[in-house]
Amino acid sequence: MTFLNLRSESFMIVIFVALLFTPVRSDETAAIGNMAGDGVLLTEKTTKIGDMPSDIHQMYTSPDARRIVYRTTHRVIVVDGKANKSFDGFDFKNPGPIFSPDSKRVAYKARRKGKWHVVCDGNESEPYNAIEIYSPVFSPDSKRMAFIASRGGKMLAVVDGIEGKEYDKILGSIVFSHDSEDVAYIARQGAVWHMVINGTEGPAREGMGGEYGTFVANPCRKGFAYTIKRGANWILVNDDRESKPYASIAENSIRFSPDGKRIAYVAGPEKALVVVVDDDESKEYMYVFGGGLGFSPNSERIGYCCLDKTRTFNFVVDGKPVIFKNLQGMDMNSISFSPDGNRAAFIGMTKDGWPPVIDGVVGEPYKCPGRAVFSPDSKHVAYCCEDVRASFLILDGVKGKEYDSTGNVPVFSPDGKHLVYQAREGDTCWVIVDGKEHGKCDFFPGSGGVVFDTPTSFHTIAVSKREFVVLEFEIQQP
């Protein structure tokens, strides 16, 4: 793979990039060893889940890649090969069938005689006029389920099968706290808006409600963050603490750090945008790619992409911008940091395509590059991409074998010694393990990827000879 160089006029920028990132040297890259597939033996096991019918539509796989849900032309939902009750229709959008985080439970929206139900674990709720967007949701511990519904001109939350108080309006989605103990939403009765937590209304807050903003839970601590509009300004409320007022706060830009101790969002002073991190404002930019705010896994660093007032593309890490004059934009949500926080990657945009940008180096533009993934030891980086002719994996800058398509993002083993991804060539699909083809099958359904169970064992869900199967692999060193 040939990388494009930064323009000579930006010599000082190249030096600055070296201060921001710590790229892997070629002698370190060589230490990956088994990525060439040398000396790696695999044992394979196939477990049938169920038959694949000819009238199948829209397949969804569980997070653990062991279960599957699909619907048929007979308006029946099938879970793990077992058909549930028939309905007149289903809502396979917003969000469609969902699995609980532990993959043991399934919920979806179904319609019968003009009324909507939430079906969870095969049991259907009471009928409602509508089930709102972003419903249902499971709690983080998978033990609880909630949704927002409407009936008779009123809206209500249903938590663990129990209906809450009816309101004139409920905004957005219903949200569980990180420990699954609290469930919250914002509701209006008459002209008064409240935050409702576990069915109890909090005090009315000026500016709450009205236009819909953003409402999220802290991923590691008690508490919620949301936006309110007061007069012509927007305010972020985090743990009942209000930010300064802004002309705008970008919808869906709120990001908590993985440890829950930090918060960032995009806000708008007049005719400009800033990134606010822990109450500290960045300098003003013309545009910030708000969906692209990304914290490092250790929560110590934050990166984002933006356009400065000269319309020049900047990648900013910890408030320090690096200018890329050959980039015009970026792929939202493509920023990733290595586990140690010292390396960063994102997908840029040029007139010729989408180049990966890794450790400050702009790569070759592709038609469709995937999100970069770093190894657990932070020494290696891999991504799948597609050009006009083929799809392939790139590992540490080295291009792998070409296929008709490559599947989900590649997956490193927990010890970082192995790399696995999915690929298709003609009518045959493979699980590629350290560069070698294994697990021949017909195709990989839904969004099911590769899941490691131990550093040397992993599995994926597949279709083989019109059967849904789980392919299990064990890596054995000679």
ABEGO torsion letter per residue (X at the ends): XBBBBBBAAAAAAAAAAAAABBBBBAAAAAAAGAAAGBGBBBBBBBBBAEBBBAABBEBBBBAAGABBBBBBAAGBBBBGGBBBBBBABBBABOAEBBBBAAGABBBBBBBBGGBBBBBBGGBBBBBBABBBBGOBBBBAAGABBBBBBBBGGBBBBBBGGBBBBBBABBBEBBBBBAAGABBBBBBBBEABBBBBBGGBBBBBBBGBEEBBBBBBBBAABBEBBBBBBBEABBBBBBGGBBBBBBABBBBGABBBBAAGABBBBBBBBBGBBBBBBGGBBBBBBABBBAAABBBBAAGABBBBBBBBAAGBBBBBBGGBBBBBAABABBBBGABBBBAAGABBBBBBBBAAEBBBBBGGBBBBBBABBBBBBBBAAGABBBBBBBBAABBBBBBGGBBBBBBABBBBBBBBBAAGABBBBBBBBEABBBBBBGGBBBGBBABBBEABBBBBABAABBBBBBBBGGBBBBBBBBBBBX
